[in-house]
Structures are given as structure tokens and as C-alpha cells.
Amino acid sequence: MKLIRGAIVTMNPARRVIENGAVLIDGAEIAAVDDFAKLRALHPDVVVVGSGTDLVAPGYINSHQHLTGDRLIQSSIPDDLPPGDSIFKWSVPVHAQHSGDDDELAATLTLAESLLNGITSTFEAGTVAHPDRVVAAAARVGARLTIGSWGWDFVDGPFAGTPDEVIERQRESLALRDGGLINAWVTLVGHDLMSDELFLRASELAKSEGVGLTFHLSPSTSDTAAYLARTGRAPLVHLNEVGGLGSHVKIAHGVHLDDDEVKIVLESEAAVLACPWAYLRLGQGTSQSFRHLDLWRAGGRLALGCDAENAGDMVDGLRTAALFAGLAKDTTMDPTIFGAVDALDMLTIGGARALGVSSTVGSIEVGKQADLVVHDRTRIEWIPRSDDPVMQLVWGSDGRSVRDVYVAGNQVVRDSEMTSINLADMALEAQEAGRSLRRRAGLPTE
Ligand SMILES: [Zn+2]
């Protein structure tokens, strides 16, 4: 058992913040949450970690992250390409060349950055080649991961196949679940790259296995236009007709939805995974059409994602949450809407609810998994400390002040360093792997 001290931002139903609080962890679980003095008196022999100046938050949740394909060429895909080119001229050729070692290295680095910034739960947007190696990376660094594998039947891309072949690969990914930190979900690439048959069968598979189904949908207007030309209907209107939507469906992006589609999302109780930095970096128009806020206002289920290292780049949940709150206020020109607590909610318990994992993670409550992020409030951005720790956390800080991180009670970050791996040792290997990958994919190497 261990007592972790600090201001405890519980994100429980009452949104309680306990100044001079503590969290008692027993193995993988949270055993008690209360005032430090009270818990200390009850457990005088337990090891105490941290101090009253720390801030302890629930582990952050990243609902949409590509763990392969981008990391080894991060911040390298030009930021002035026309729509679609970054995916089809860069990402896909890189994915096609990824070896198992590349997949494991890329995922190790992305998950390390995630943990160092306080993201304890990562939902993979679809590993193309070797999901088992991505799982190995998560196990190595101690991250909580939901894995997926890239499923598509509409193009001649890497690992594209018939619906039978794609479903078989999905089953293989689902078999990687270990009943502990590793989970899996069904992942299709996107609405423009899947047949109705594949969508329906993937939806059935997800439901029968009790897991989610995720796919990209309408990040840009060109996706919607292509779909309309092919089917005569807006993507979600069509998929709703086909059947297969439901609360197990987690739509990545959904930036450009018409009014009927917004209604369909709400009625089907599908969740939407918003990655605002990617939309800004790729110029996809979220500030012109911030449907995510319409969904939120109507009680829709939303989670935040950091997407990829060439689409938003930095893997930092707090930075993403602050951006979402800023967009909410700015696009409505209404400063009274969507504050820091709402942003932190989406990054923690609200996101957990959208993803169907709120019974185990997302808040600091007794019986939940001990996924905890400890921020060091002696750093300059916390001097002086605000009376409102959540406001300062969301607007005034980011992953830089994360000092310690626990996943299921296991300390994975200590003093802002990974406990499992030495990143300095991996830097040269990553540089070399990235260069080799670009050469093999026929991309510029300098
Ligand atoms: Zn994505």
C-alpha cells in the first residue's frame, strides 16, 4: 500500500477537489481517497509519496492515437500539402514499409511520450502491420492500451483485403486482449474505405465480443463530398440506413456532420472522438463547423484524441483539452460556455464514459484502477498557485509539469523519467529507423 499526497482532483460525480488530500493505493486499485491527515492517522505505517504542493489527477485518456506509421517520421510530413496527400503520399507508403521492429519502436516512443504527459489510457486508431509488436511496446512501458488493426476493403493498400480477410485480422487483434492492461477493439480505416458488408460484419463482431468499433469519418469536407458522390447520401445517413450504428461505435473525428448526422449520432448513442489539433494542423475547418460542441450541448458522448505525430504532433492530453475549450468559446463567441472543468471531464471521466471504460478508469474513486498523474506545482507555471487548481491545470499548464505517473498502481514515470526504459539510449536507434523507413518508402530522407 502507498499513500500519494497532494491536491486531489477526483473528477468524481461531485467533482470534489481535496486540498491537502491523499489517495491510498492497494495493489492495482484505489483503496481510499480523503484528507491526508485522516488517511495518515488510519494508516500510520504506509509509505507516503509526494507532498501537499503536488496535484493528483486521474490518468488522462487519449481516444484516438496512431502508434505506428507516423512516429518514426514525426513532424516530417509537410504542413502545406493538399487534402489527402499526407495520408496517401506519405503515411500509407510508410505504413507499407514498417517492419515489426519499427512498429514496436514507434509504439514505445509514442506511449512513452503519452505517459510522460500523463496519458495512461491510449486507444489505438489502427496498427497497420504488427499489432502484437505494439502490444509488446505497451507491456514494456506499462501503458494501458486498447489495440486495433487497420481494416479496409476498398483500396489496394497495405493489408487491404476482402471482408473475410479483414474480419479474420480483426479477430487476431481481439485475441491479443490479456484481461489486464491490454484491450482491443475493431478498427476500420474509414467510411470511404469500407464496403457496407465490411461495416456490418465489423459492427456485429464488435457487439458479439463486447468491444468498440472505431473508424475515421468526415474529418474534411472532401471526404463527405466523395461519399455523397458514391452513395448519394451523407456518410452517417447512409450507415444508419445500412444498420450497425449503436453505442459500441466510436466515430473518429466527425468534423463535418450535417444536421441529420448530428441527430443520428445522438440517437444511436455513438461516441465521437475529437482530435482538434489535427484539424487545425491539417486545415480541416473545425473552427467553421464545430459540431463537436453541438453534440456536447445535446448530451452526446465525446472523448479527446491526439491523433498522430504528423497531425497535431505532440501527444499531450492537457494541451488538447485546452484547445477544445478554446474552440468552444471562440466559435460560439460565448465565454460562458465549456470551461476548464468540462475540458478536464472530457479528458478523464467523460472520455472514459464515451469509450465504455468508466467503471474502471477516468476518476479517482475507491475501487477504480490506480491510474494517477502527479503534477509538480513547484514549477514556474504553477507559481503562484491559483485557488482553482483545475483552471490552472487546463489553462496554465500542460504535460511538462507531470512528475510521477501510475498505471494500475505501477509507477511508470518517476521524476519525469520513464521507469522502464532509457529514452536517451533509444534516440539514435529511432533516428536511424526513421531514416531507413523513409528511404524504403521512397520519401525524401533529408
Ligand atoms: Zn486517425
Residues whose N, C-alpha, C, O or C-beta is under 5 A from the ligand:
A	BS01	ZN	A125
